[in-house]
Structures are given as C-alpha cells and as structure tokens.
Amino acid sequence: MARSASANARKNKNSGSAASTSVSDSSAARDLEPLFAPQSIAVVGASRRGGTAGSEILRNLIQGSYAGVIYPVNPKTKSIMGIRCVPSISAIDDHVDLAVLIIPAPAVEKVVQEAADKGTKHFVVISAGFKEIGGDGVERENRLKAIARERGLSILGPNCLGLINTAPDVLMNAAFGGRMPVAGCMGLISQSGALAAALLDYANGRGIGFSRFVSFGNKADINEVDLLRSLAADPATKVILMYVEDLSSGQTFVETAHAITHGRNPKPILAIKTGRTQEGAAAAASHTGSLAGSDEVYDAIFSQAGVIRVESVEELFDYAEVFAEPTLPAGRRTAIVTNAGGPGIMATDACIRYGLKLARFHDYTIKSLKFQMPPTGSLKNPVDVIGDARHDRYRSALDAVSSDEDVDQILVLVTPQAMTNSKEIGEVVSESQHYCDKPIVACMMGESDVQPGVVVLKANGVPTYQFPENAMRSLAAKARFAEWIRSPIAEYRRFEMDRETVDRLFDEELAAGRSQLVEVRALNVLQACGFPIVPYKLAQSADEAAAAAAQMGYPVVLKIAGPKILHKTDVGGVKLNLRDEGAVREAFDTMVASVREKLGADIEIWGVLVQKMLQPGKEIILGMTRDARFGPLLMFGLGGIYTEALRDVSFRLAPIRENVAGEMIRSIRSHRLLEGVRGEPPSDQPAIGECLMRLSQLVTDHPRIKELDINPLIVYPQGSGAMVADARIILSEG
Amino acid sequence: MARSASANARKNKNSGSAASTSVSDSSAARDLEPLFAPQSIAVVGASRRGGTAGSEILRNLIQGSYAGVIYPVNPKTKSIMGIRCVPSISAIDDHVDLAVLIIPAPAVEKVVQEAADKGTKHFVVISAGFKEIGGDGVERENRLKAIARERGLSILGPNCLGLINTAPDVLMNAAFGGRMPVAGCMGLISQSGALAAALLDYANGRGIGFSRFVSFGNKADINEVDLLRSLAADPATKVILMYVEDLSSGQTFVETAHAITHGRNPKPILAIKTGRTQEGAAAAASHTGSLAGSDEVYDAIFSQAGVIRVESVEELFDYAEVFAEPTLPAGRRTAIVTNAGGPGIMATDACIRYGLKLARFHDYTIKSLKFQMPPTGSLKNPVDVIGDARHDRYRSALDAVSSDEDVDQILVLVTPQAMTNSKEIGEVVSESQHYCDKPIVACMMGESDVQPGVVVLKANGVPTYQFPENAMRSLAAKARFAEWIRSPIAEYRRFEMDRETVDRLFDEELAAGRSQLVEVRALNVLQACGFPIVPYKLAQSADEAAAAAAQMGYPVVLKIAGPKILHKTDVGGVKLNLRDEGAVREAFDTMVASVREKLGADIEIWGVLVQKMLQPGKEIILGMTRDARFGPLLMFGLGGIYTEALRDVSFRLAPIRENVAGEMIRSIRSHRLLEGVRGEPPSDQPAIGECLMRLSQLVTDHPRIKELDINPLIVYPQGSGAMVADARIILSEG
C-alpha cells in the first residue's frame, strides 16, 4: 500500500530532481498493512480487571468482531473473557502479526525483543512512562527507537490509545477509551489520545463514520508521515483528518502530503495543529529569523502541502461532512434556496465572507422559477420559496437552480415554520443531490423541529449543518480544494549557479573566523548565484574608486568594507549620491579617515565599495532562516515599516515550486501596493519571484547558510526587473 | 417601565448637553407595558381551521395558560376551542388592552380604527401584505403609521410573528410559528420572523430560557429602540438578544443602547446584524464617503453603543449562555483545568487568540496543587489533572486555582476517558461555581459520553460548551464587557467655535452656487472652528505674496485660489518650497499666467494662497460623510496608501465622546506607526484626538456639511501638535 503512494509520487512528473536531491528523507515508505490488518494479535497485558486498558482493549477486540485470532498474554490467569491466555508471547504456537503491549513501561523493551525473536514485526505500545515523563522515560524511549531501527520493527506509540480498522474483513478495535465508530470514509490520526476519544464521540453524534483511526502518541517510530502514506493507499479512506501538536519533519511532510492532496487520486487532508502561540525566535540575528514564529512555519508547511488547516474540532467535522460527499464544484458561484429572508441574508453574508460568489442566474432559470414560485417569492439569488413552502416547491427551485450553468454549488436553507415538513424536504434534497453533479448542502435551522429532516439528510449522505455560516464555510473549503487539485503543479526551476565559488567564499570566511559575512562578501555570493546585483567594485584607493565610478557612471555610493565593520553608517562609512570625480575622491579619503578615527587606526579595511546609485523603486525584503527541525524557511515582505512594524510578511519552506513564489508575493496584506496604486505602474513581480527561487536554490544547495537577508531588493515597474542593494549572510559555525 | 430607562439615562451624569442637543430624537420613551402584560386580548381573525396563524395564536394563548381574558373575534363562528367568539371588536363588553390582528391586510386599518374608538391603545399586526410587498402595501403601511401617530397608538408589526412574555403573572404566548419557550432571563427581539422561530428552537435545544420574545416585522411604529428600552426596564430580562437587518436611527440607538449597556444596571446586548456586504457608496465625492460602506457604519454604531456584535446564531447562543450567569470577571487572566493535554493546548491557543491571558499561578497555588495532584500532572496553567481524574481531583484543582488572586476566570475541560464520570464532575463544577466569585465555564468534549455531565451543568446554570474554542471565545466576550462597564464614561467636550462666521461662509458659497468649497474657503471654516491651521494668506499681487511670505518666514508654498479651480496641481497652480522673495514673486507671476493659459483668460482668480511650508510629519486623513439614515460619520486614517490602497481606516458616528476619539485612532491596523517605530518618537495622538472632536462638533452643529476631508493633517511628535495642511468641504445643495 505504501508502494502505491510512492508510485503516485513517481508519476507526478513535476516533482523533479531539485526537490529529491534537497530532501533528506530518512523515513522511506514502509509497509504498515500488517499493523492495520493483522491475521493475529497478541494482547500482552490483557487483564480480567474491568476499567483497565488491558481489559478494555481485549473486550473491544472481541466485541468489535475482530476477524483474526486474539491471543491474550497474561502469566497470572488461565483465561480472560472466555479466551484461553498464554503466559508469554513466546509461548504462542502461531505467527503473531501484531503485538499490543499494555504493560508497565520498564517491561516493554524485553517483550518487544522476545516478540521480535518470534518474528513479530508490528507493535502497538499503549504503555505510558516514556518521553512524556522526562528523565528515565526519555532514555527508555530512545532504546525502544533503537530496537525498532536495528531489528526493522514498526512500533506505534508509546503512550497511545491504539488503533481501529473498520474494514469488514478486519473489524479490529485495538484501542481503549473510544467506542468502535461506525464504518465510513474518514481516516483519523491523532497525536493526543484523549482528544481522539472525544473526536470519536463527536463524530458518533454527527453520524460520521471512520475507515481507520490511529492514536500515535509519542511517535517514537511510526510518525504522521508514515500514517498519511498508509491512509493515502487505503481505498476505504476518502478524507484524512489529523490532529498534531508538532510535525516530525518539514519537507518530507510537504512532499508526502502534496502527493496525497494533489496526486492522481487526491484526498483532502484536514489538520488541527495546536500550539499557535508564538515561540520565541527573538534572539535571531536576522530580520527573517526574528519574524518567523513557529506558527508561521506550520502555516507555510500546510499551505505548501495543500493541507487544509482548521482552527477547531467543530470546523474539522463541518469540513469532514462536506468532503465525505465526493462531488467537487467547478467554481465558486453559489446558489441559495431558502424559505425565510433573514437566514437567506445570513447565508449571503457568509458566502461573501468566506470567499465564495453569489451566483447570478440565467434568464431561463428566472423564467422557470417565475413559473413555479408564488408571486411574493424572490426569483433572484437567494431564492426565497416563502415560509409556507412544502417539499414540492423546494424541488422546483432546486431543479431550476441546479440546471443553471452558472451555478457551481447549492445551499438549501430550511427554517421550521407552520407549514414546514422537514422530513419531506430532506427527501427532496437527498434526491436532488443524487441526480445533481454539483455539491448540495443543507442547513436545517433549529433543533428538535427540524430533526426529522436532519435524520433523512444524514442517512442519504447530504452534508447537513445547523447554521448557515458553518454550511457556507464548508462549501468554501471544498471550492478552494477543488481549485487546488485543478491547479497545475509548477516546476522546481533550476538556475545556473557557481556553487564552487560560493563554497570557496564560505570556506575562506569560516577559516578566518567570520560567520557573519559583511556586505561585499554577501554580494560576492549572490553575484555568483546570478542574482541581479547593482554594479559594484571594491576600490583600494581614491584613484581606483574614481576609475570605477567613471566606468559605471555617476552618481555612485561609497561604503566602507572591512571584515569587522558591520554597522557602516555609525562610523561614517557610507556616502550617498556622489555626482563627480571630485566628490568620489573626497568621500574616499574622508571615509577612511573617519572609520580609522572611530574604530582605531589598526582596524582592518579591505577597501571602499563603489556602487552605482540605484534608481528609486519599491523596497522589498527577502530572507531565509534555517529552522532546527524543518530546514530553510524563506521570507518575503515589503521593506521598512511594512516588515518591521506591521510584520506583513509571508513564509514558505525551501525548496519552493514556481507557483509558490507567486503565492508568497500575493499573500501579504499590502500586496496591492505591488499592483500599482495612485497611478503608479505595477511592480515587476516575476523578477521578485525569480529572486525568491534563486534564494530557494542557494539555501537548499548550501546548508551552511544559517540566516540570510536581502534588504532591500529594489524592484522596478513591470518588465524593468529588480536589484539587490544590500545583503547579509550568517553561516553556521563549525 | 420606559420611565425607568429614561431615568437611567438622566442619572448618567456624563450624557451631557452636547449629545442631547445634537440628537433629534423623535421617538420619546413610551409605555409598552400593556403590550407585554395586557389584562385582556382580542384575537381578531381567530380561526377554527388548524395550521393557520389565526388558529395557532389562539391555541398558544390558551395552552400557554395566559393569565388574562381572551376574546376571539370572528363573525362567522360561535366559538373556537371552546371559547365564545364575538363578531367584532366593538361587540366586546370589556376594555381591550391589546388587539392581535390576523386578518387580510386591507381590513387592518378599519379594525384598528374601530378598536381605537373603543379605547384600545396596543396592537399586534401579524398580517402580511404591507411594505414588504411594495406598491399598494407601502401606502397601506404609511396609512397605518399615520393612524398610530394621530391617535397615540402602539403597533407592533405588521408582518410579524407576535410576542411572548413568560412572566408567571402574564404567561402570554401571542405568537405563532414558535413554541412557548421555557422561562429564563433572555429577552429576544427579531426583525425576521422565520429566524425568530428557529432561534426559539435552538434555544430550547440548548436549555436557554426567555423572559420576553418579540418579532417586530416591518416596524411601522414600534422599532428596535422602543423594544430595547422596554427590555431594559424589565427586571426579568438580564441579557438582550437582537436580530436586525437595519436600524431605524443611528444616534438614538447609540444613546439608548449605551444607557442600557453602561448604566447603573447594565445589561449586555448581543446583536446579529446581517447584510454585511458592502453597499455602494462609490459615487461619493470625498475619500471618506467612498470608504464608508454600510457595514462600517453598523460596526461604528455597535462599538459606540457597547453592543456586542456577533457573526452567527451559534456565537449568539454561546455568548447568551455565559452572560446568563451574572458573575463578571475582574480581568483577563484565565485558568484552565483539564484531564487531557491536547485539548488543554487547544484551549490555550483559543485563550490567546481571543485576547485573554493565561493566568500565572502564585506559589501557594502550585504548592496546593502539588499536594493534591498525581506526580505526572501539570501544576502550571493549564492544570492537567490527568486522564484518570475523578471528581475529587477536579474539586481539589478547582479549589486551588479559584483561590488564586491572579486568576479571573476558569475553564474546566473534560474529555471522556475510561475513569471519567462526567456527572460527578459536573456536580463538582456546579458547586464550585456556586461558591466562587469568578466566572467558571465548562467544556464537555464529545456527545453522548459526556451527556450526563452536560445535563447536571445546564441544570445548575453553568455555561457549558462542546468545544474549547467556543468556551474561550465566550469568556473573552464577557471579559470585554466587564471592561466596558467599568470604563469611565468620557465627556462630550465642547469647544469655542465661531458658528456665525461658518454660517456666513456657507451662505455666501451657496448663494454663489458653489457647494464644493475650494481650499482657501475650507481653511477659513476650519480656522473659525479653532483647528490648528498652517499660517496662510490670500495674496492679490506678487507684492502682497512677498510681504506675506516675509511675515510668516521662508520657505513657503504658493497655491492658486479661485472658485472653480479644484485641481490646482494640474494647471500649474501649486509651487512648493519657495525659499526667498525672488522665488515667490516669480512663482506668483508664472502661476497666474499658467492658470490663465490652461483655463482661459477669464477664469476667476481670487488670488494666490501663501502658506508656510510645513515641517515634515506623519500624514493623517480625517473626514466626515453624512449617512442618509444615521447622520454624520467620522473617519480617521493614516494618509496616502494606508487610506487609499489599504483601506485602513476607522469610523464612528458623530458626536463622539473623548474616549471614542482615542478608540478611533487606536483601532486602525497600522496604529503602531503612530506609537513610534524604527527609533522615531511617538506621534501626538492627543492632538489628532482634539481635531477629531472639533470635527465632530463642527459637523454636528452644521448639518449643511455633507462631506468633509482634512487631507492631510500633519501630525508631529508627542507634544508638538498637528497642523491642517489642506481640506475640502462639500455642502448640501438647497
């Protein structure tokens, strides 16, 4: 099964070599099928004592009608729940596909070794007492990890609730704390066990069914990427739900999830990621580093992966309902059919708020509605079938709007009024959904009065909501997903870059003990990588400076350059707008004198950087900071106050595909300043995009770069390019 | 009852004369008590035919155990539901306090007259067929309005569902379509009938009870302000819920709602206002006019009135639950007690997202928790009592954190786990709430597994939620409301202004047929109103210009001034940064020549405006546009791209209190640019505030001003004031 996921990835012709070479993917696809569909299970630590995990898991396996053989392992009792016990796993006279361990943490290691000796490859370690308790537990978990690696085992947990597979030929409930869910198309993986139990209970209340359910706890071995691959390959799973508190990797997750959400057989992934509050990166040396909070990293990862991040459990299940029904909309044009004006307005507001469009009906639709609706009804969108509407009027309205070619999806609103028979209306909506190739969702407003209709709709698989806002938000999520899977997969562009020169420059700087590169060195690096750089020359004398200026043309800028001179302005080391030879010569001499006076006569000076004075343009900042876990994180923003005071920046993990560069540029709040306002021409966004892709390649190819700021990149009107004016690079030491 | 609401308003010492004089309050407080608690009701149009409104309302009155006398009026039948009918309202041999009309629209007028002749003062017109159908219906409604005004009647509706009063000595359900709600502390008024019915059904499902319920339909006579006053005076109503599609007035609503939410006996008002989508004000002549969409007006109104605007029905009831429990928090510091880590993190995220703070416990709290919690529990906030917690451990944790003086409110989270007995935990939380003087809310995660706990909590009036996000958002709303009612009511400051001069200037301009004032006239007006104006003089000759410049000091700016010259720059009519007399003289002559060349030799020129060149500062835009319904709407924003491209502006209705000016300034997204970034000093916000208040007084005193832009107002560092650099004023014609 994991095989077909990787096949998917291979078929994806655009996931080119740039990505593969840059991704250090240690977790190759693995076969977890025996974990999900074992022929035999040993329940080590099965217990007669009710209320314990060891008793519950055994009972759940039995009551869930597990299709294989169960071997309770307990040396202290002869049988549990009527099943003969064995004293130890080695005493089982059969191959054991899966061992579930519910025993004290210190005993886990030995039992795993014993089972592995017997040939068992798959384990679920329910036991707590590992990493989560700190101290001893951490070492215990590390040993378990090592065993898994050395012996090629797959271990789920420790500190988890277990797993469930509702496939009719498996029917395995090897979990405790949660009820056996009804079978359905949702695959759920959760890092929190307690939350997982609550999720099963919620889902049950909403009539949502599951294919597979996995609580993966401390993920000592099997992590969310392994489980995503496995759910992607499971034909019963149509929608993947995940709750995570952290991700084990960045780029591997992005590549895996991207292949799942945008492959040949795309499945939506809905994720709750908690811990949104900012974690301090305040000590970072670059702008980029200080702006990249942990949550921005996760937003970037989910966005690149096509994963739909939700904010709450309610949103998770709202979306789950709409995605469980497989019809995808062709666009954002939404029709509303309602039996009351007020809720129709609420739905319209929500339609706009969540980025959908109110459909404009064709004349033939209006004509058809006019023929069928009462004279006081509204024939425009939202269609008001009026408070006394019965199911027949809803049917006519649905027939009319669903045949309109400018309608992509439909929300049916029902309020309980005197003549309303919600059950009959529910039947009509269910029929319409059956025949219609556009998504239809229902909003039954109220509680008990509309209950008969809700029951019918749920039974027929029509996504059904209590409130118009939730219904519309869910439709909007589906419309965005439909756009995502239809969007072409862009390339990872590969640029000619002089890697050797860059490496040599880094070697030299590090050898000289300088991890922070001064401007001229940073420009050397960027030039070697083909960035558009303002013409510059390092001059050793006033003569050289004047010659350089004459060659590049006036006006020019002079900046002091020396290995220790980081704050040039403070020491009189910058002179702008020099318009002739005399000015250049004078500036050179004054500058060198001023720097020596301020920093000491023996300060090392490499020379004076002569740069062509740039035409004014819009100031942009591009940057990169290397996240300890996720690798290089790219940043884009407008310069100056937009970045520093307003924090209006966007992030993505490198490497980025070409479309992602455009997304980064478009997703800042102030983006319209680049589109041209107040009569200005639009800025050259493709030029910025190319710099972002070059930056992506540079930092991916050179892991020694720890942080990098290009600040400012001056961008000119469309077609006139962009120019790097200043940059800084910080290398990892050692 | 309306008496005590107005008494409230009178007691409010700060609602000073400026406000009262400026508010044209035609709807004086009126006594609606006989409408809500009539001794006798005539049901005109009572019907034997089931399923009709005329049958339902009668049945609801009877089944609701109405405490007064019911007179069904129907000429065609002798009795309905066992009650003797009368053929007409005049045939009733008793005083009729309230007449409920469920008859065809054309018959309403006559019956109202007939009842009024008999002495009936209060009416509920259920009948549809008025304004909402257009044409005839509009005239019919206007006649009904006129009758109400002439004869001093109070009419609810038409086109409404009716009203309900659950007071035990009234028990009146004079509504159709909705069930009789359980008695409780919510007062609900709704412009949409169908939504109201759905709301009653939702509330019933959540166990929320009502004091009064009113569907007010077309509000021909009684509007939302009348009903708010009446609910404010009703002792049984503790929380007011309202659904509106529009408001009948602006300033009257603000004053009334402000007195209710911030008076001596404050009651929260929770409002759903639909129709958020932008209505076109695109044709407006000023910046302010073109930026003020209808929804911004409503946001401004609700904000000034202390009304809590909610986005959805779900949010409405979430908040209703938390406000039904009267304890107000002292601050934003929130403690979380949970039996699972993941949901604890979700609650923490929501705490931060909704603007609350995670409480930091005192040492004594940590000690107390340490003594009582298991070793693996978390003693910091969120307190993790661990998955196997029973009610006793929840009690210990609640005792500890509720005694911590740095905790203002508590969220108790329960996930269903093996050892969880939600009923017992529900009892413990209910007890804690009983003894504790801090708000406590519960989140029971899941559906059926936690149901026993939910039942106990609801029965004890503990606000209870399914999801941590909803619980936290509701706590945050209550904390904000607590801050609102504790905030001092600021004054309406009154400035010395030369009203006569302003009126004379307007008279002259209008007499000359100029509704759009050119810069020099606008500056004349603002100067008469005490705004800080850059020194200026209108010069008729190069000599006068040179003399003026010498007097005010160089550098100066010259701008052409003439009654028809609106776009000065386009015709060479602006010269900046003139540094000596020669430059001024030359500029004067060139300018006049250029203008005459471009606009014709006979173009009227008043002269040339000589202005002192302003020191650079931050550019601000202040403005006003007069909303057809709500009156003068003030705008504040940063100048240039912030206003034009980023639409980062704030609005409030004039007149504004002093604190509101500060709020306007603080509520733009880019506010921190005024706080001083990148080493700049903070800007003089009090100076901007004073200009806003002067603007408020100017536009309130002079209703002839239709639109006004001060653009830019240059603001200097704290203590250095602000200066009006340019302005335009547009007057109403005729």
Interface residues (C-beta under 8 A of the other chain):
Chain A: G51 T52 A53 E56 I133 F176 G177 R179 S190 Q191 S192 G193 A194 L195 A197 A198 D201 Y202 N204 G205 R206 Y243 E245 I272 T274 G275 R276 T277 E311 S312 V313 E314 N339 A340 G341 G342 P343 I345 M346 T348 D349 A350 I352 R353 T376 G387 T415 P416 Q417 A418 M419 M445 G446 E447 S448 D449 V450 Q466 F467 P468 E469 N470 G640 I641 E644 A645 L646 R669 S670 R672 L673 V677 R678
Chain B: G51 T52 A53 E56 I133 F176 G177 R179 S190 Q191 S192 G193 A194 L195 A197 A198 D201 Y202 N204 G205 R206 Y243 E245 I272 T274 G275 R276 T277 E311 S312 V313 E314 N339 A340 G341 G342 P343 I345 M346 T348 D349 A350 I352 R353 T376 G387 T415 P416 Q417 A418 M419 M445 G446 E447 S448 D449 V450 Q466 F467 P468 E469 N470 G640 I641 E644 A645 L646 R669 S670 R672 L673 V677 R678
